[in-house]
Amino acid sequence: MISWKHLVISIVLIGFFICSATADPSVMVTSYSLNPSIVMPGDEVELTVVLTNTETTATTTQTSSSSGVPTIQTVRTNPATINNIWIVSDGGSNSSIKAHENYEDFGDLSPSSSATISFKLTTSQNITQGPYFPILKVDVDSAQNLQYPIQVMVSNLTVDLIESEVPDKLSTTGATSISLNVVNQRGNTVNNVIVTPSCTEDVCFSPVQYYIGSLAAETTETVTFLVHSSVLEQKNLSFTVNYSNGNNVHSSTLNTIVDFVNISDVSPVMYSVPESIAVGESKRVSLEVYNAKSSTINGVTVIPISNLKVTPPQYFIGSMDKDDVFSTSFDVSPANATIGNASLSFKVLFKQGNNYYESPIISNTISIVKAAPVDTWGAAIATSFIIIFLIIICIVGYILWKRRRQKHGE
C-alpha cells in the first residue's frame, strides 16, 4: 500500500517531469559584429550574428513505480528548429539599409549550442548619417520567434588631405619637398591608406606613392614628397588618398597651385678669385656651397669647368642638411692656356631621392699674363757689390792680422 507521503512526492516529480518535457527552446542573439563598424553612404557591410539556444542540456526527475521502488528518468529538452532567418530593412526605399540574404529551413539548434551566420548589408548612396536599426528576425518552430534590432551607424566623414608645407614657389633646380597631412576624421580605423601624386610629363614626384597602411580613428599622418619640374611655369599639383572602410574603397583628392621658378637654392658662390695669374704661377680660388632647400641633399660634388688647370679636378662634400654651408678651395694655374682672358666655372651635382640634379653654372674671368722678366743686370750688380764687399773684408782682415804680428814681434 502506497503511503500518502510517497504519493505527494510522486505527484511533485511527475509535475516537474511534465514541465521539463514540455519546456520550449529559447533562441537569443548572444553577439554580433559589423565590418566596418561605422559605414559610409554606398558601403557594403558584413554583419556577423551568433545565435544561441539558451535552454539547459537536460533535466532529471525521480518517480516511483507501482511497487514503491524509486526509479531515475532523464528528460531532454527539444532542439530549436529554425525555419527562417532574415533581416527587415530600416529607412525609406531610396535611403535605407538593406539585407541581401535569408536562411530558409536553417535546421535544428541543439540546447546550449550556437550558430554563426553572416549577412551582407548595403547602404544607399544618398542615405543620411545617423543610427539605423534593421531588424533581425528568426522564425523558431514551436517557440517564440526572435526579433532583434541591429544598430548600424552611418557617417559621411571622410579621410582628407590637407596642406602642411607647400611653398608657393618651387625651384626647377633639383627637387623641393612638399608635406601633406592625411587626416582620418572618422570614428573608426581605415586601412590600405595610400597617397598618390599625379605625375605628368613635366612634373615628377619621389616617391611615386606613399603607403601608410592603417590609420586609426581621428588621427593624422604626415607624408612628404620631393617634386621636380623641368618647366618654368605655374602648375596644378594633384594628390589622391585611397583608403578602405571595411571592404569598401574610397578616395579624396587635393589640388594645389604652385609656381616653378629659376631659384638657385643649391649653388656654389665664389668669394675669393684672383684677377690674374702669370704663366708658371698657381693661385687659390675659394668658394662656398649653400643648401637653401627645405630638405637634405646627398652626394654633393663641386665640379670645376675650365681650360685652366684646376686641382683637385672635383671636390666631394657628401651630405648637406638644409641651411648647411660648406667652404672649399681649388688651386688654379694657366697650364696650356694662352695669354688673355680665361673662363673659370663651377657647378654642383647632388642627389635627392633616387634622382641626380645639377645647379646652374657660375663663371668668372681670370686674366692670364706673361711671367715677369728676370732682371739679370740688377742681379749682376748685386753680385758685384757682394764680391767687392767680401774682398774688402779680406783685405781689412789681412792688414789687422799683419799689424798684430808686427806688434808681437817688437
Phi and psi in degrees as a GROMACS rama.xvg file:
@    title "Ramachandran Plot"
@    xaxis  label "Phi"
@    yaxis  label "Psi"
@TYPE xy
-83.1594  130.287  ILE-2
-78.371  160.749  SER-3
-63.1061  -29.6671  TRP-4
-65.4452  -46.1655  LYS-5
-63.6389  -33.12  HIS-6
-66.2392  -43.0475  LEU-7
-63.1312  -44.196  VAL-8
-62.1862  -42.4245  ILE-9
-63.073  -41.7043  SER-10
-63.4369  -42.5941  ILE-11
-63.1404  -46.233  VAL-12
-67.2806  -39.1278  LEU-13
-63.8089  -40.4683  ILE-14
-62.5591  -40.7106  GLY-15
-65.0219  -39.7725  PHE-16
-62.2312  -43.6241  PHE-17
-63.1047  -42.4674  ILE-18
-64.3974  -40.8743  CYS-19
-68.6099  -38.549  SER-20
-70.4564  -27.037  ALA-21
-103.187  12.5679  THR-22
-62.9438  134.752  ALA-23
-84.6558  142.648  ASP-24
-67.881  156.537  PRO-25
-129.706  114.12  SER-26
-100.726  129.579  VAL-27
-133.276  155.8  MET-28
-86.4392  109.454  VAL-29
-89.3736  -20.3329  THR-30
-167.832  157.784  SER-31
-154.205  157.661  TYR-32
-143.149  153.524  SER-33
-122.198  137.661  LEU-34
-130.614  108.844  ASN-35
-77.7139  162.583  PRO-36
-71.0247  -30.5398  SER-37
-126.4  125.66  ILE-38
-100.856  164.79  VAL-39
-114.884  158.524  MET-40
-54.4816  132.175  PRO-41
86.0468  -0.761284  GLY-42
-76.4223  152.825  ASP-43
-97.5491  138.095  GLU-44
-122.894  135.154  VAL-45
-97.1127  115.554  GLU-46
-102.181  124.984  LEU-47
-115.359  124.101  THR-48
-120.888  137.563  VAL-49
-109.423  117.211  VAL-50
-101.397  137.338  LEU-51
-132.666  135.558  THR-52
-86.2237  108.409  ASN-53
-86.7798  2.64249  THR-54
-67.5335  154.711  GLU-55
-70.2806  158.368  THR-56
-67.3717  -41.933  THR-57
-162.076  159.889  ALA-58
-127.997  157.98  THR-59
-124.873  133.27  THR-60
-124.036  161.979  THR-61
-125.214  127.112  GLN-62
-123.967  169.231  THR-63
-117.57  139.543  SER-64
-80.1311  175.481  SER-65
-64.5831  -22.3792  SER-66
-85.5794  -4.5605  SER-67
87.5838  4.55469  GLY-68
-88.6373  121.018  VAL-69
-67.5388  143.794  PRO-70
-127.595  156.997  THR-71
-104.837  132.809  ILE-72
-132.126  129.465  GLN-73
-101.635  131.363  THR-74
-119.921  123.109  VAL-75
-98.8353  145.785  ARG-76
-75.1494  156.227  THR-77
-76.2865  146.574  ASN-78
-67.4883  160.331  PRO-79
-85.819  117.031  ALA-80
-92.2336  114.435  THR-81
-98.2187  118.735  ILE-82
-85.0658  -37.0768  ASN-83
-159.552  147.02  ASN-84
-132.701  124.952  ILE-85
-151.463  172.872  TRP-86
-127.054  132.945  ILE-87
-93.5335  126.498  VAL-88
-65.1129  156.979  SER-89
-118.697  140.468  ASP-90
103.261  170.64  GLY-91
-72.2789  175.978  GLY-92
-65.263  -30.4362  SER-93
-100.137  -7.4142  ASN-94
-144.053  67.1004  SER-95
-131.838  174.199  SER-96
-110.955  121.164  ILE-97
-118.894  148.065  LYS-98
-102.167  150.86  ALA-99
-118.253  4.36807  HIS-100
-131.472  154.573  GLU-101
-144.604  154.089  ASN-102
-115.988  96.4374  TYR-103
-85.4625  147.596  GLU-104
49.2666  52.8555  ASP-105
-63.3996  -35.2992  PHE-106
113.381  -166.844  GLY-107
-89.9854  144.466  ASP-108
-122.245  108.413  LEU-109
-69.7306  161.542  SER-110
-57.3831  138.65  PRO-111
65.6015  7.95382  SER-112
-101.223  163.06  SER-113
-128.971  158.685  SER-114
-136.762  138.468  ALA-115
-107.581  127.872  THR-116
-130.097  154.855  ILE-117
-126.321  147.285  SER-118
-129.88  146.924  PHE-119
-100.969  120.244  LYS-120
-108.311  148.232  LEU-121
-127.349  143.715  THR-122
-107.081  142.029  THR-123
-72.1884  157.294  SER-124
-64.6095  -32.4032  GLN-125
-102.171  20.19  ASN-126
-69.5197  141.596  ILE-127
-86.7445  154.85  THR-128
-75.7229  155.237  GLN-129
139.38  178.995  GLY-130
-83.1572  142.268  PRO-131
-127.335  154.44  TYR-132
-134.493  75.0502  PHE-133
-63.7856  146.68  PRO-134
-101.168  123.503  ILE-135
-83.8284  126.413  LEU-136
-120.419  137.289  LYS-137
-128.471  119.9  VAL-138
-92.3998  108.252  ASP-139
-106.083  127.235  VAL-140
-70.3351  134.066  ASP-141
59.1795  31.8204  SER-142
-155.612  172.565  ALA-143
-72.5049  128.672  GLN-144
-68.5227  151.447  ASN-145
-102.329  135.539  LEU-146
-129.967  120.292  GLN-147
-133.759  121.053  TYR-148
-77.2951  132.795  PRO-149
-105.735  118.421  ILE-150
-81.0581  125.202  GLN-151
-121.358  120.391  VAL-152
-95.8169  125.668  MET-153
-107.389  130.133  VAL-154
-135.44  135.438  SER-155
-97.7807  12.4944  ASN-156
-69.0786  147.826  LEU-157
-125.651  179.277  THR-158
-101.115  123.474  VAL-159
-123.62  158.668  ASP-160
-103.302  132.804  LEU-161
-129.97  137.497  ILE-162
-62.54  133.002  GLU-163
-106.765  -61.9807  SER-164
-134.595  99.3967  GLU-165
-129.994  103.078  VAL-166
-64.1873  148.955  PRO-167
-70.2914  -33.8035  ASP-168
-121.171  132.659  LYS-169
-121.568  145.369  LEU-170
-83.1503  144.167  SER-171
-84.9677  -5.60427  THR-172
-85.9204  106.85  THR-173
73.3497  -156.823  GLY-174
-117.665  153.439  ALA-175
-118.128  138.057  THR-176
-80.9589  139.83  SER-177
-127.176  128.611  ILE-178
-114.04  136.101  SER-179
-126.891  148.615  LEU-180
-99.5643  128.313  ASN-181
-98.3731  113.736  VAL-182
-112.814  118.829  VAL-183
-92.8821  102.014  ASN-184
-81.9581  -7.42419  GLN-185
-77.9375  164.8  ARG-186
-90.8698  9.40674  GLY-187
-137.373  160.229  ASN-188
-70.7574  139.962  THR-189
-113.306  157.608  VAL-190
-126.132  169.86  ASN-191
53.6348  43.9689  ASN-192
-78.8814  121.092  VAL-193
-134.087  130.402  ILE-194
-106.322  127.311  VAL-195
-128.111  120.002  THR-196
-80.5416  156.389  PRO-197
-93.9946  105.674  SER-198
-83.3583  145.235  CYS-199
-126.214  -176.485  THR-200
-65.246  -31.3894  GLU-201
-99.5805  -20.4906  ASP-202
-122.551  128.152  VAL-203
-128.764  154.653  CYS-204
-124.739  153.352  PHE-205
-138.12  122.784  SER-206
-73.7219  168.731  PRO-207
-75.122  -18.3873  VAL-208
-159.623  158.136  GLN-209
-123.622  118.134  TYR-210
-96.4182  122.665  TYR-211
-99.2658  -40.9684  ILE-212
92.5531  -124.708  GLY-213
-85.9534  143.068  SER-214
-132.44  114.242  LEU-215
-66.3291  165.727  ALA-216
-60.626  135.552  ALA-217
54.5775  43.5366  GLU-218
-125.269  165.761  THR-219
-129.999  140.193  THR-220
-126.393  136.084  GLU-221
-100.012  132.077  THR-222
-121.418  147.823  VAL-223
-128.714  134.173  THR-224
-122.54  150.535  PHE-225
-98.918  128.261  LEU-226
-120.082  138.778  VAL-227
-136.427  138.756  HIS-228
-129.625  139.552  SER-229
-93.6483  0.856183  SER-230
-119.349  135.496  VAL-231
-86.6451  92.6326  LEU-232
-166.757  172.384  GLU-233
-80.9984  135.189  GLN-234
-129.005  148.034  LYS-235
-98.3055  111.546  ASN-236
-92.2985  132.108  LEU-237
-120.091  133.875  SER-238
-129.009  139.306  PHE-239
-125.656  133.653  THR-240
-108.793  123.841  VAL-241
-106.151  141.022  ASN-242
-152.877  159.866  TYR-243
-112.413  126.619  SER-244
-105.281  97.9548  ASN-245
68.7158  -124.2  GLY-246
-100.752  13.3996  ASN-247
-102.877  126.535  ASN-248
-93.2748  130.576  VAL-249
-129.868  165.658  HIS-250
-151.153  156.012  SER-251
-138.079  150.944  SER-252
-126.676  140.372  THR-253
-119.148  131.178  LEU-254
-117.695  134.956  ASN-255
-141.498  143.333  THR-256
-104.322  129.365  ILE-257
-132.906  159.347  VAL-258
-107.125  127.477  ASP-259
-94.1485  119.237  PHE-260
-127.666  168.465  VAL-261
-88.8649  84.9379  ASN-262
-111.991  126.236  ILE-263
-87.4873  75.3319  SER-264
-84.7  -9.01273  ASP-265
-131.613  110.432  VAL-266
-159.283  145.061  SER-267
-79.4544  149.61  PRO-268
-129.681  117.438  VAL-269
-82.7079  123.435  MET-270
-118.276  -3.63542  TYR-271
-145.689  101.635  SER-272
-132.142  125.239  VAL-273
-68.1016  146.462  PRO-274
-72.5116  -34.4105  GLU-275
-147.121  156.778  SER-276
-135.669  128.166  ILE-277
-81.8226  150.163  ALA-278
-58.3208  130.721  VAL-279
94.2831  -9.91609  GLY-280
-98.9531  169.474  GLU-281
-140.036  130.478  SER-282
-129.193  161.971  LYS-283
-101.568  137.671  ARG-284
-114.853  128.466  VAL-285
-112.942  143.884  SER-286
-149.381  166.152  LEU-287
-126.687  146.454  GLU-288
-115.289  127.587  VAL-289
-120.458  128.881  TYR-290
-98.3301  98.4273  ASN-291
-92.8081  8.37771  ALA-292
-76.1482  166.748  LYS-293
-90.0376  9.76445  SER-294
-144.363  167.456  SER-295
-72.9107  142.791  THR-296
-116.981  153.042  ILE-297
-127.51  166.7  ASN-298
58.8887  32.9625  GLY-299
-71.0314  123.574  VAL-300
-135.071  130.275  THR-301
-95.9349  126.511  VAL-302
-121.568  121.699  ILE-303
-80.5688  147.89  PRO-304
-130.692  110.154  ILE-305
-170.067  157.679  SER-306
-89.1354  1.35818  ASN-307
-81.4537  164.904  LEU-308
-86.6974  117.729  LYS-309
-118.01  128.508  VAL-310
-125.124  127.782  THR-311
-75.1702  163.769  PRO-312
-67.1942  -18.9535  PRO-313
-161.13  158.852  GLN-314
-128.008  118.258  TYR-315
-92.1365  120.167  PHE-316
-94.3639  -41.4356  ILE-317
99.3585  -127.203  GLY-318
-94.6696  141.453  SER-319
-133.077  122.537  MET-320
-72.5049  167.004  ASP-321
-61.2809  141.502  LYS-322
69.8775  10.5606  ASP-323
-73.9938  146.017  ASP-324
-125.927  130.859  VAL-325
-126.288  130.786  PHE-326
-102.097  140.788  SER-327
-149.344  170.415  THR-328
-148.331  157.935  SER-329
-133.715  146.943  PHE-330
-92.653  131.349  ASP-331
-123.185  131.99  VAL-332
-137.976  154.567  SER-333
-64.6283  -33.3435  PRO-334
54.2075  -115.457  ALA-335
-97.8516  12.0728  ASN-336
-68.9415  145.631  ALA-337
-83.136  162.33  THR-338
-63.5858  134.25  ILE-339
136.304  -159.666  GLY-340
-86.8945  135.432  ASN-341
-122.809  146.184  ALA-342
-96.2184  135.638  SER-343
-124.371  119.652  LEU-344
-127.416  157.968  SER-345
-139.765  149.677  PHE-346
-140.5  162.001  LYS-347
-118.128  126.356  VAL-348
-98.173  140.356  LEU-349
-153.559  165.941  PHE-350
-122.62  137.507  LYS-351
-133.816  125.802  GLN-352
63.4238  -128.113  GLY-353
-103.046  8.79606  ASN-354
-115.202  147.232  ASN-355
-103.323  143.969  TYR-356
-135.193  165.933  TYR-357
-136.525  148.26  GLU-358
-79.6102  166.233  SER-359
-60.8733  151.533  PRO-360
-83.085  132.898  ILE-361
-107.345  143.214  ILE-362
-133.924  155.787  SER-363
-147.36  159.298  ASN-364
-111.927  133.635  THR-365
-122.186  134.54  ILE-366
-86.0175  127.606  SER-367
-98.5032  120.768  ILE-368
-118.845  164.037  VAL-369
-69.6276  152.643  LYS-370
-67.4344  143.639  ALA-371
-62.5279  133.986  ALA-372
-65.1059  147.763  PRO-373
-79.5911  128.579  VAL-374
-82.5133  84.9825  ASP-375
-71.1128  -35.8112  THR-376
-65.5142  -45.3855  TRP-377
-62.1471  -37.7108  GLY-378
-66.0708  -37.4753  ALA-379
-66.2416  -43.7599  ALA-380
-62.0794  -42.8854  ILE-381
-62.3752  -39.9544  ALA-382
-65.3417  -39.4489  THR-383
-63.4372  -45.3801  SER-384
-59.768  -38.0381  PHE-385
-65.9819  -41.4397  ILE-386
-65.4513  -44.6907  ILE-387
-61.7076  -41.1688  ILE-388
-62.5473  -39.818  PHE-389
-67.8916  -38.3621  LEU-390
-63.8298  -43.4682  ILE-391
-61.3022  -42.5147  ILE-392
-61.2242  -40.1974  ILE-393
-64.9752  -42.8513  CYS-394
-64.5479  -46.5688  ILE-395
-61.1391  -39.97  VAL-396
-64.4316  -40.7049  GLY-397
-64.6522  -43.7321  TYR-398
-61.6137  -44.9875  ILE-399
-62.6517  -38.9999  LEU-400
-65.7119  -41.8496  TRP-401
-67.0702  -42.1387  LYS-402
-62.6595  -36.4425  ARG-403
-66.0591  -38.7152  ARG-404
-66.7216  -42.7143  ARG-405
-63.0284  -38.5773  GLN-406
-64.6998  -40.72  LYS-407
-71.8698  -27.3772  HIS-408
-70.4401  -32.724  GLY-409
